[in-house]
Amino acid sequence: MDLNRYSRQTVFQQIGADGQRKLLDSKVAIVGLGALGTVIANNLCRSGVGFLRLIDRDYVELSNLQRQTLYDEKDASEQMPKAVAAYNHLTKVNSEITLVPIVTDVNSSNIEDLIKDVDLVLDGSDNLEVRFLINEACHKYKIPWIYGGAIGSTGMTMNILYGESPCFRCFCPIATTTGSSETCSTAGVLNMITGIIASVESSEAIKILIGSPEVRKDVFYVDIWDFSSQTIEIRKDPNCPTCAQSHYEYLGQLKGSYSMGLCGRDSIQIVPGMPVSIDFAHLAEKLNKAGEVSFNRFMLSFDDGYRCFNLFPDGRAIIKNVKDESAAKSVYSEYIGL
Ligand SMILES: [Zn+2]
C-alpha cells in the first residue's frame, strides 16, 4: 500500500512507516457518534486506522451541529442515522479503509458482538450504563478501551488497559443515582472541550495501536474556561467486581434498563434496570433551564415544545412523540441521566 497520503505521520518518528502499517492493520470500534465520537472517527479515519466500526442509535438533529462535526443541515433535515451520516462523510475522506456503520442501541445483548473482534474500543457514548457495559465486555475479551466524557467546559479521559491499569469500575465504583448528575442537555457543552477530549482519546488510541511505551495510565482532566488541567492517578480497587473478580453485572443483564412501545400511543416507556430514587426538586431545578417542568410527588412532567416526557420517582419514564425506542432512550439519557 502507498503510504504517501500519510507522509506527515510517517515522518513523525514516534509513528514512522512501521507504525502506519500497524494502524492500517488495526480494527477499532467507536461507540457513540456524538460530540466525541465524530471527532474521534474523523481523526482515526484520516490517520489511516484500517477498520472503523461506527456505532450509534440516534438520528442527526439541528442542535447536534454545534459540536458533532461530521454532520450538516441536510443530515438533520433528513433525520439521518448518525452512523450512516458519519459513514457517508468519512468514506469520501478515506476510501482506502473499511468503514462499517451500525445503527443500534448498544446494550448487554449486543455489546460482545460489537467489540470482540477489534483491537481497541473508543467511548463516544453519553451514559454510564454503556460505559460499564463496555468496561465489562472489554475486560472479558481482554481488549483495551478509552473512556471520554465532557460537560460544560470540562472533560476527562482515561485509558483502560487490560491487566495493566485500573478499570472504569475502579475509577467510578457505582452508577450515580439517576437524575442526580448533570447532562449535556441541562448543563450544556462547548465544542472546544469535546474536541480536546476526543483528540486526546484519538492520540492515545494511536499510541495503543502502534504499541507505544508512552500510553497514559492516569486520568486526564481539563477545564478550558478556567484554564486548568490535571492528571489524576487512579488506584486499582482490589475488590473491583470487574477487573479483580471478573464478575460481570451489566453484561449478564442483571442490571440495565429496558424500553417498550406503549400500545396505541406515540410513546415509549423506559424502565431502569436497577431501582433508583429520583429527587424531583433537584432534577426540576436542572430541567428548568431547558424547558417547562412541573411535578408533584407522583410524577414529573417536562416539555420544551419538542421533547416531552413524564417521569416517575422510581426512574420509569414515558417519553412522548418519539418514533422508536432508540429515540426514547436518547431523550432519557439526555434529560434524566444515567
Ligand atoms: Zn476495576
Residues whose N, C-alpha, C, O or C-beta is under 5 A from the ligand:
A	BS01	ZN	P166 C167 R169 C170 C240 T242 C243 A244
